[in-house]
Structure formats: structure tokens, C-alpha cells
């Protein structure tokens, strides 16, 4: 399963710190197992249930958010490096994991994707942050996951969390129609 996951999401290889990469992959594998999913399901699971009949897959969204965050961080580093430092490893891991809780929030029922019992009680920022903490990912990654959605509005976000948050919404808002 790990080999398939790594081939579907080559962005894992952009994480320079081998321990962070291994923990990020382990978190993904655990989420797939706990949610009862196969790696191939990542191309059929919709990235959101908020858009009726959403045809954009979970994998496409995660890759687009991660790539958008990386590109944004590169531009911001060019212009603002004197004002704050960015960790590309945190941005890549955070981008890959920002919606990991959706693998617990969703389930398939009668051919449709719906909220699971877990998802009715906990939105994905909470379940995702919990998964990341279980895998002993750094607090900065837990933070990115926890605050990437509306649950983080009005509170503090690290620069990496701001980038992942905006990358996520840049990839969601235009699709809402």
C-alpha cells in the first residue's frame, strides 16, 4: 500500500527531513486503514461534500493544495525572507496532511459519499490533527491541520499555516460556482 501511495503522491519526496517524511506517510497509511479505504479510492473520493456531485477527487485536491502552497511559499520567500522564515518541509507535509481527517469524516454508502459517524461528530480539522498527534508529527503540522479551515479563523496561524489555509481556499472557492 505504501508503494502505491508514494507513486500517487510524489510530493512526499519533496520533504527533505526523512523522519518527517516517514511520519507523514505513516499518518496517511493509518488514515486509509482507519477509514477503510484503499489507495485507489483517493481518485474517487470527492474532496468535499459541500459541492453537490463534486467530481474533483481527494487526491487531486491534496496535490493541488500542496503544489499551490509550495509555489506561493517560493514567491513569498523571494520578497519577504528578511521578515520571516518559512519551512518548506512544514509546508509540504502540512499540504499533504491538511485534509487527512476527511478519510475518517467520509464513508461510502449505497454508492454515495456521506458523512461517517465520526464525521458527524468531528470535522476533519479535529480528526486530522488528532491523527497527526498520534503519529508524533511536530506541533507545527498538527497546528496547520487544525487551523486550515474555518475552525482556525480568528486565531493565530503560523506563516506556514497561513499559506496552506489560503492554498486550500484558492483550490476550493472557484469550484463552488
Buried (B, 14 or more C-beta within 10 A) or exposed (E): EEEEBBEBBEBBEBBEBEEBBEBBBBBBBBBBEBBEBEBEBBEEBBBBBEBEEBEBBBBBBBBBBBBBBBEBBEEBEEEEEEEEEBBBBBBBBBBBBBBBBBBBBBBBEEEEBEBBEBBEEBBBBBBBBBBBBEBEBBEBBBBBBBBBBEBBEEEEBBBBBBBBBBBBBBBBEEBEE
